[in-house]
């Protein structure tokens, strides 16, 4: 299948105050398969927003290749634009317009059927505030309106920069469910976010960048392996007794709510055996690795290069070798 998004060797430079060029994006690679929810992660100033703006034609690249839904951009940006919905950085709306009027004007400008407005307002949970002026909206409600505007075209590719900004925990869960439903329908979703726990819950794959370069990419499980330090989550009927047994056998154990964490474990089967001979049967034995750990491991030292699978040169025709 044709990837939903491909970036290879992308370069974007700016002139510094000292007159020397500074690479905001330095030969960055990114690949997103269709139908996935893909997380785009990096520290502040790593080049995430610059990458998205360049991809969407808001900035001009200085080198590299980009494709959206199989089409080379920016050369065919106008052709592919109707198939893409996006919000990058904080969107601005007219405060004296209602939510409905805001979307109505956007729908008219984009040639979108009017009945889509009610659909997207329902999807983002703003149907009951549609006739209120945007100036009365909270930050979270404005963010919902921005997502609604990106969904108006019912796009094949949805690109969202910090979609959970301003949302409360219930709103974050609703947004997660909304994006998963879109992906289940076949939409590809790219999320740039700093809420790593949320990315770990919702995303199928991630790209992590640092100082404008890809430092890690792939399925979430593969990226988490970077942070695997031999910690395992253990659930049994009596976790306090289990902790005593494992501690007595020399393991480093911590109790966390309704489960245990066994640290620096070389052989997970040892836990099952140690508890089983004492009449405790393991209900869950799973490795514990947090995306935050992998993120810090990959970006803390700003390593160069990463686990990205490069796009084969044969996938690109000669006429598409430059932006």
C-alpha positions as MATLAB code, in Angstrom:
seq = 'XXXXXXXXXXXXXXXXXXXXXXXXXXXXXXXXXXXXXXXXXXXXXXXXXXXXXXXXXXXXXXXXXXXXXXXXXXXXXXXXXXXXXXXXXXXXXXXXXXXXXXXXXXXXXXXXXXXXXXXXXXXXXXXXXXXXXXXXXXXXXXXXXXXXXXXXXXXXXXXXXXXXXXXXXXXXXXXXXXXXXXXXXXXXXXXXXXXXXXXXXXXXXXXXXXXXXXXXXXXXXXXXXXXXXXXXXXXXXXXXXXXXXXXXXXXXXXXXXXXXXXXXXXXXXXXXXXXXXXXXXXXXXXXXXXXXXXXXXXXXXXXXXXXXXXXXXXXXXXXXXXX';
ca = [
       0.000    0.000    0.000;
       1.115    3.549   -0.694;
       2.336    5.253    2.493;
       0.131    8.077    3.716;
       3.137   10.272    4.372;
       6.797   10.052    3.367;
       9.639   12.397    4.184;
      13.231   11.688    3.271;
      16.261   13.839    3.929;
      14.217   16.980    4.617;
      16.283   20.127    5.206;
      15.119   23.562    6.350;
      17.639   26.252    7.281;
      17.387   29.757    8.710;
      19.896   32.569    8.922;
      21.129   33.040   12.476;
      21.765   36.422   14.079;
      25.433   35.902   13.298;
      24.736   35.466    9.603;
      25.431   31.734    9.492;
      22.724   29.280    8.373;
      21.145   27.169   11.114;
      19.481   23.857   10.265;
      16.064   23.704   11.908;
      15.472   20.410   10.074;
      18.572   18.388    9.290;
      17.997   15.492    6.840;
      14.871   14.322    8.645;
      13.136   11.057    7.701;
       9.561   10.031    8.446;
       7.219    7.314    7.208;
       3.537    6.862    8.105;
       1.568    3.864    6.879;
      -2.114    4.295    5.915;
      -4.761    3.741    8.574;
      -2.369    4.280   11.475;
      -2.364    6.761   14.317;
       1.203    8.024   14.277;
       2.861   10.053   17.020;
       5.362   12.764   16.095;
       7.507   13.525   19.148;
      10.448   15.698   20.046;
      11.659   18.203   22.641;
      10.713   21.871   22.348;
      12.661   23.398   19.487;
      13.382   20.038   17.866;
      11.667   21.002   14.591;
       8.226   19.366   14.860;
       6.147   22.401   13.901;
       8.661   23.436   11.235;
       8.429   19.957    9.718;
       4.619   20.044    9.622;
       4.541   23.560    8.175;
       7.011   22.547    5.474;
       5.042   19.412    4.691;
       1.828   21.432    4.338;
       3.411   24.059    2.094;
       3.461   26.841    4.703;
       7.277   26.958    4.583;
       9.639   26.251    1.724;
      12.080   23.370    2.153;
      15.763   23.734    1.306;
      16.232   20.094    0.385;
      14.824   16.578    0.608;
      11.722   14.845   -0.660;
       8.152   14.723    0.619;
       5.033   12.829   -0.411;
       1.490   13.033    0.905;
      -0.863   10.186   -0.048;
       1.580    9.211   -2.786;
       1.771   12.697   -4.326;
       5.042   14.683   -4.354;
       4.752   17.981   -2.505;
       4.910   20.887   -2.823;
       4.697   20.259   -6.581;
       1.235   18.699   -6.259;
       0.172   20.404   -3.043;
      -2.973   21.866   -4.623;
      -4.077   18.422   -5.826;
      -3.595   16.715   -2.478;
      -4.837   19.548   -0.214;
      -8.549   18.574   -0.434;
      -7.619   15.149    0.976;
      -5.800   16.522    4.042;
      -7.105   18.131    7.226;
      -4.663   19.843    9.576;
      -4.148   22.165   12.505;
      -0.634   23.404   13.226;
       0.074   25.406   16.370;
      -2.696   27.400   18.065;
      -5.472   28.234   15.555;
      -7.028   31.724   15.568;
     -10.758   32.356   15.193;
     -12.915   35.486   15.076;
     -14.231   35.896   18.612;
     -17.555   37.443   17.554;
     -18.407   34.523   15.243;
     -20.300   31.519   16.569;
     -18.809   28.070   16.301;
     -21.346   27.187   13.628;
     -20.656   30.319   11.574;
     -16.904   29.704   11.797;
     -17.288   26.213   10.366;
     -19.882   27.386    7.843;
     -17.433   29.887    6.333;
     -14.669   27.272    6.237;
     -17.006   24.746    4.626;
     -18.069   27.254    1.975;
     -14.462   28.196    1.198;
     -13.489   24.537    0.895;
     -16.500   23.387   -1.086;
     -17.637   21.114    1.742;
     -21.335   20.138    1.984;
     -23.143   22.085    4.699;
     -24.417   18.935    6.410;
     -20.820   18.128    7.436;
     -20.933   21.001    9.946;
     -23.429   19.314   12.260;
     -21.577   16.026   11.919;
     -18.203   17.380   13.039;
     -19.734   19.498   15.825;
     -21.255   16.314   17.218;
     -17.993   14.440   16.810;
     -16.017   16.940   18.893;
     -18.750   17.517   21.486;
     -19.641   21.113   20.577;
     -23.164   20.637   19.225;
     -24.752   22.279   22.285;
     -22.450   25.325   22.039;
     -22.602   25.770   18.266;
     -24.535   29.065   18.458;
     -22.322   30.595   21.156;
     -19.660   33.122   20.198;
     -16.139   31.749   20.047;
     -14.960   34.432   22.502;
     -16.998   32.626   25.175;
     -15.229   29.328   24.505;
     -12.609   27.954   26.872;
      -9.176   26.963   25.549;
     -10.302   23.356   25.355;
     -13.449   24.280   23.422;
     -11.422   26.306   20.932;
      -9.208   23.275   20.474;
     -12.280   21.139   19.799;
     -13.427   23.702   17.228;
     -10.017   23.529   15.558;
     -10.236   19.740   15.330;
     -13.766   20.071   13.922;
     -12.442   22.410   11.221;
      -9.759   19.851   10.316;
     -12.394   17.117   10.057;
     -14.755   19.115    7.824;
     -13.423   17.618    4.581;
     -13.581   14.083    6.024;
      -9.882   13.845    5.056;
      -7.835   10.782    4.258;
      -4.942   12.225    6.272;
      -5.482   14.199    9.490;
      -2.526   16.115   10.973;
      -3.010   17.530   14.471;
      -0.518   19.624   16.434;
      -1.194   19.196   20.188;
      -4.879   18.204   19.814;
      -5.304   17.744   23.583;
      -4.194   21.269   24.435;
      -6.578   22.716   27.045;
      -8.683   19.557   27.361;
      -9.567   18.098   30.757;
      -9.088   14.336   31.391;
     -12.593   13.523   30.138;
     -11.988   15.605   27.008;
      -8.664   13.866   26.378;
     -10.404   10.499   26.549;
     -13.135   11.696   24.181;
     -10.496   12.958   21.744;
      -8.665    9.634   21.948;
     -11.874    7.738   21.184;
     -12.703   10.107   18.312;
      -9.302    9.667   16.673;
      -9.401    5.896   17.096;
     -12.820    5.806   15.403;
     -11.443    7.809   12.485;
      -8.492    5.427   12.138;
     -10.836    2.426   12.302;
     -12.673    3.974    9.316;
      -9.397    4.074    7.368;
      -8.258    7.636    8.086;
      -4.564    8.149    8.811;
      -3.889   10.389   11.815;
      -0.600   12.109   12.678;
      -0.392   13.638   16.166;
       2.330   15.963   17.378;
       2.142   15.996   21.162;
       4.144   16.350   24.374;
       1.744   14.147   26.399;
       3.780   10.959   26.058;
       1.475    8.744   28.127;
      -1.392    9.613   25.791;
       0.725    8.928   22.704;
       1.647    5.541   24.143;
      -2.046    4.712   24.627;
      -3.374    5.802   21.265;
      -0.602    5.510   18.671;
       0.323    2.528   16.524;
       3.726    3.955   15.612;
       5.904    6.960   16.371;
       8.673    9.119   14.988;
      10.946   10.801   17.536;
      13.157   13.690   16.475;
      15.895   15.692   18.166;
      17.670   18.757   16.799;
      15.899   18.350   13.470;
      16.819   14.705   12.876;
      15.026   11.400   13.294;
      16.470    9.550   16.292;
      13.915    6.748   16.566;
      10.908    5.466   14.679;
       8.721    2.446   14.218;
       5.911    0.597   16.007;
       5.407    1.772   19.583;
       6.429   -1.650   20.916;
       9.718   -1.454   19.010;
      10.511    2.023   20.294;
       9.632    0.990   23.844;
      12.247   -1.742   23.623;
      14.856    1.039   23.790;
      13.726    1.737   27.347;
      13.322   -1.868   28.471;
      15.341   -2.169   31.682;
      14.116   -5.567   32.781;
      11.144   -4.281   34.803;
       7.997   -6.431   34.815;
       4.472   -5.802   36.048;
       3.060   -8.724   38.057;
      -0.558   -9.256   39.065;
      -1.635  -12.013   41.484;
      -4.532  -12.416   43.920;
      -2.362  -11.534   46.944;
       0.279   -9.077   45.780;
       1.535   -8.315   49.306;
       2.362  -11.973   49.927;
       3.867  -12.198   46.445;
       6.098   -9.232   47.267;
       7.323  -10.982   50.423;
       8.089  -14.181   48.492;
       9.958  -12.449   45.681;
      11.841  -10.122   48.041;
      12.828  -13.097   50.146;
      14.179  -14.760   47.015;
      16.421  -11.757   46.371;
      14.360   -9.763   43.863;
      13.932   -5.991   43.966;
      10.185   -5.456   44.230;
       7.918   -2.433   44.597;
       4.168   -2.487   45.248;
       2.132   -0.200   42.977;
      -1.615   -0.221   43.618;
      -3.029   -3.597   42.629;
       0.187   -4.971   41.163;
       3.927   -5.393   41.705;
       6.904   -4.156   39.756;
       9.872   -6.517   39.728;
      13.054   -4.696   38.699;
      16.213   -5.780   36.854;
      14.739   -9.125   35.916;
      16.776  -11.162   33.438;
      14.383  -14.127   33.186;
      10.667  -13.396   33.584;
       9.798  -17.097   33.894;
      11.578  -17.094   37.266;
       8.721  -15.027   38.722;
       6.093  -17.549   37.647;
       8.095  -20.405   39.095;
       8.895  -18.652   42.392;
       5.246  -17.759   42.997;
       3.823  -21.002   41.618;
       5.717  -23.232   44.063;
       4.239  -21.108   46.846;
       0.684  -21.547   45.597;
       0.297  -18.150   43.945;
      -0.720  -18.130   40.303;
       0.283  -15.244   38.093;
      -2.571  -13.433   36.327;
      -0.325  -10.980   34.502;
       3.397  -10.843   33.790;
       4.259   -8.060   31.361;
       7.321   -5.925   30.641;
       7.101   -2.342   31.827;
       8.515    0.249   29.474;
       7.289    3.817   29.249;
       7.450    5.934   26.119;
       8.837    8.711   28.302;
      11.869    6.529   29.092;
      12.457    5.803   25.419;
      11.968    9.466   24.555;
      14.556   10.595   27.102;
      16.931    7.826   26.104;
      16.764    8.835   22.447;
      16.776   12.601   22.851;
      18.689   13.189   26.083;
      22.074   12.862   24.415;
      20.753   14.155   21.097;
      22.059   11.100   19.235;
      22.373   11.226   15.463;
      20.615    8.665   13.331;
      18.113    6.097   14.606;
      16.015    3.049   13.939;
      14.169    4.559   10.979;
      13.499    2.311    8.019;
      14.713    4.350    5.020;
      12.563    4.767    1.942;
      14.041    2.855   -0.940;
      15.410    5.062   -3.727;
      13.450    3.010   -6.246;
      10.246    4.393   -4.717;
      11.085    7.829   -6.134;
      11.286    8.811   -9.763;
      14.132   11.026  -10.993;
      11.833   13.988  -11.460;
      10.825   13.801   -7.795;
      14.314   13.851   -6.319;
      14.164   17.464   -5.220;
      11.669   19.713   -3.520;
];
